[in-house]
Amino acid sequence: MNDISHDYIFLSRHAAGLCAFVLVAKHGQLSAAARELRISQPGLSQRLKNLEESLDLTLFERTWRGVRLTAEGADLLAAVDPLIGMLAADFRRFAHRNRTPSVLVSVDFAFASLWLLPRLARLREAVRPVDLSMLTSQQPELAAGLSVDLVVRMAGEGDIEAGETKLMDERVSAVCSPEFLARHPGLAEPADLVDLPLLSLSTPVTSHWHDWESWFAHFGVTAQPASERTQFTSYDIVVRAAQAGLGIALGWHGLIDDMLARGELVRVLPHVATSDRGYYIQAVQETPSAAARRVHDWILVEAVRPA
C-alpha cells in the first residue's frame, strides 16, 4: 500500500498540470486550451512550467502558430491521454448519474430568437428530462470550448468541419411591413431599393452571412445605397424595426417564414439571394451525451420538416 500511496500523492500534485498538458497537446494552442479550462493563459503557462520543472523535461516547443510536442511530450501524451480521457468521462458520468442531463447550445442571436425560441416548448417536451440552455453570441463557434454540447452557426461550404450537418441553405429576401410596402408602390427590381430606408445588422468584418452590399451585388447592383441606413447589433431588433415600418430589412428564409405566413412581414421583391452558406449544427464533444444527441437530432429533423 505504501507504494500505491506514494503514486497517489505524486499524481495528486500534478493532476491539474497533466490535464492542462493533454488539452494543450490536443489543441496545439495555449489560448484554446485556456478557454476550455476557463483559466487565464498565464495561469495555464504556469501549470505547464511547473509540470516541466517537476519532470525535468521540455514538453512543448513554441512555434509561431502555437505549440508543438517535443519527443518527450509525445511519449507522455501517449502514456496518459487514453487513461485521463477515460477517467474524466467515467467520473463525469458518475458525478451526474442522479442529475437531470443538461445540454448547452451555442447559437447566434438570429437563430435563437427567430427559430429556436418559438420551438423551445416542443423541443423540451420531445427530449425531456433535459435541462436545455442557450448561449447566444454573434459568433457561436467561438464558444465551442466552453463546455458547449452543440453549436449552430452560419458557415460556408469551405469552412465546414467534420461532424457538421446542414440545417438550411442561406436564402435572403428584402422584407418590410405591409404598411411600408403600401407607401412605396411600384418596386420591381433590387436597384429600386437603393434610395429607400434600409435596416441592417452591424456585423464583424469576418461575418458569414449576406449584408446589403453583398445582396445588391448578387443582383448586379453596383450603386451604393444613398438612403438613410439604420444599423442594429441584434438581428431580432432589425426584424422588429421592419415590422414597425421603419424600413426594409434582409430576411433569411427559415427564420422569418412564420412572420411572412402571418403577414407581419412581406417580401418587397420576388428576388432571393443565395450563397454556398447555410446554418449548420455540430455536436462538439468527442463523445456526445445521449441528451445532446436527442437535442441534435430533434433540431435536425425540425429544420428539414416542411413548414
N, C-alpha and C positions, 0 to 999 in steps of 0.2 A: 504493500500500500504506500510505503514511503516514496518509491519511485513515481508512482502514479500521482501522488500529492505534489511532488516537485513539478511534474509535467503540467498539472492543472494550474499551479501558481505561475509557472512561466508563461503558459498560454494566456492566463487572465491579464497579465501585464501587457501583452501585445495583441489582444483580440481586436481592439479598435484599429490599431495600425495595420493588421492583416486585412481587415475588411476594407479599409481605405486603399491598401495596396491592390487588392483584387479589382476594385471598381476603377481605379486609375488605369490599371492594365487593360481593362475591357474597353474603356472609353478612349484611351490614348491622349486624354486631356485632363488637366487638373480642374479646369473650370466646370466641365460637365460632371465630373465625379463630385466636386464640392456641392453643386446644386442638388445632386441626388442624395447626398448625405446631409444636406441642409446645414452645412457649416461654411465658414469663410475659406477662401482659397489659401490665405496664410496659415490658417489653422490646419488645413489638410496637408500643406507642405511640412508643417512641424511634425505631424504624425508620421509622415514618411521618413523624415530625417531621423526621428527617434528610433524607428524600426531599423533603418540602415545602420545607425550607430550601434544599436544593440547586437545586430548580426555581424557587424563589421564587414558589410557588403555594400556595393553600389548596385541598386536595383533598377534604376532608370537612367537613361541618357536624355538630356534636354535637347530638343530639336526646335526648329523654327515653327513647326506645325503643332508641337505639343511635347509628348514624352515617348520614349521607346525603351522597351525592356532590354536590359543587359542579358548576357548569358546566364548569370546567377539569378537575375529576376525571372527569366523564363523558367528556370528549374524550380524556383519557389512557387511560381504560379501553377505549374503542372502538379506540384505536390499538394497544394492546399485548395485550389479552386473547386474541384469536384466535392470535396468534403465540406468546405464552407458553404457552398451553394445548397447542398442537401440539408445541412444543419439549419441554415437560415430559413429554408422553406418549411421544414418539419416543425421548427419552433414556432413559426408564424401560424401554421395550421393548428398547432396545439393551443397557442395563446388565444386563438379566435374560435375555438371549437364550439363554444356555447354562445357565441355572439351572433347577432344578425349580420350576414355578409354585407359588405359595403362595396360600392362601385363609384369611382370618381371619373367623370368625363370632362376632358378639356376640350373646349369648343369656342368658336368665335361668337361675338355678340349677336350677329345676324341670325346664325343658325339656332342659337339658344333661344332667342326671343320669338322668332317667327316660325320655326319648325318644331323645335323640341318642346318648348313650354306648352303650346296648345295640345300636345300629345302626352304630356307628362303623366296625367292621371291614368290614361290607358296603359302607358308603359309600366307604371308602378304596379298596377293591377296584374299585368301579364307576368311580371318577373318576381313578384313578392314570394318570400320575405327578403327584400334587399333595401338597404339604406342607399339611396341614389343621390349623388351630389354633382353639381356642375361647377367647373372652374372656367370662367369666361374671360377672354382676352382677345385683343386684335390679332395675335399670332399664337394660336393654341399649341402649335408644335413645339414652342419654346418651353412649355411646361412639362414635356414628356418625361423628364427625370424626377419630378416631384411626386412620387408615389401615385401617379396617374395610371388608371387602368385602360382607358380608351381615349383616343384623340380623334376628333372630327375636324378636318381642315380643308380649305380650298388649296388645290395644288395643280400644277401642270403635269402632263404625262412624263416629261423629262425629270421631274423631281420626286416621282413616286418611289417609296421604299418598299422593301419586301413585307408582305403581310397586309398592305393597304388595299382596300376594296372600294370601288367607286359606288357612291350613293346616287349621284345625279350629275349630269353634264351642266356646264355653265351656259345658260341661255338667258339673255338680258334684253328687256324691252324698256322703252321710255313710258312711264306711267304718271298719272296725275289724278286729281279728284274729278268726278263728273262735272262739277261746277266750273273748275278751271278750264276744262276742255270746252264747255259751252261758251266761255268768254273768249275763246281763241279758236273760232271755227276755221275750216279750210286747210288744216295742217295735213300735208300729203307726203313730204319727204323729210329725211333726217336734217337736211340743211335748213328746213323751216324752223327748227328749234333753236338755232344758234342765237337768235336775238330775244329769246324768252327767258324768264327767270328759271335758273337751273339749281337744283338741290343736289349736293354731293357729299360724299363721305371723305373726311380728311384721313388719308391713308399714308403709311410709310412708303418710302421710295421703293422698297422691295415688295410691295403688295402683290398678291397673287390673283387679282381679280380686275374686271373691267372698271375703268373710270370714264368720265365723259370724253376725254381726249381719245382714248382707245376705241370707245364706242363710235364716235364720229368717224374716226379713221377707218373703222371696219366697213363703213359705207362710202368711203371715198370723200368725205367732207374734210377739207383742209382748212377752212376758215376757222379762226379762233373765236370761241364764244365771246361776244362783246356785251352780253347782257349781265344783269345782276347775278352774282353767284353767291349762294349761301352754303357754308360748309358746317358739318356736324361731326363729332368724334364717335358717334354711335349710329349704326345703321337703322335701328328701330326708331330713332328720332328723325332720321331722314324720311322714313316711311310715314311717320305721324305728320310731319310737315307737309308732305304731299297730300295726305288725306285732308289736311286743313286748308288746302287750296293755295298754298304758298308758292307752288312752282311745280316743275317736272323733275322726277327722280328716276334713277335707273332701278328697274325691278327685276330681281332674279327669280325666274320661274322655278318652282319648287319651294320657294319661301313665301311668295306673295299670292299664290294661286287661290287660297281661301278668300283673300281680300278682293281679288278680281271676281270670284264667283258671287260674293255678297254685294258687289257693286260699290264697295268702299273706294276702290281704285279702278281706273280704266286704262287701257292701252291707248297711248296717243297716236301711235302708228302701228301698222302690222309688222314692221321690221323687227327682227330678232337677231341680235349679235351673238355669235357663238365663238367658242375657242376650244383648245385642246385641254382646258382646265375643267375641274369639277370638284365636288365635295367627295372626300374620301374618309373612310373610317379604318382605324387600326387598333388592335389590341396590343398595348405597349409591352406588358410584362412578357417575359420569355415563356412562362407557363401561366396563361390567364386562368383566373379562378372560374369556377362554374357559374357564379353570378355574373362576372364580366362577360363570359361567353353568351349568356342568356340575353343580356342587355345589347351586346353587339349584334346578335342575330335578329333581335326584335327590330332594332333601328334599320338594319339592312333590309329586312322584309317590308317594313313600313315605307321605306323610301322608294321601293320599286312598285309598291302597290298602286293600282290605278286610283286616281282621285275620285 
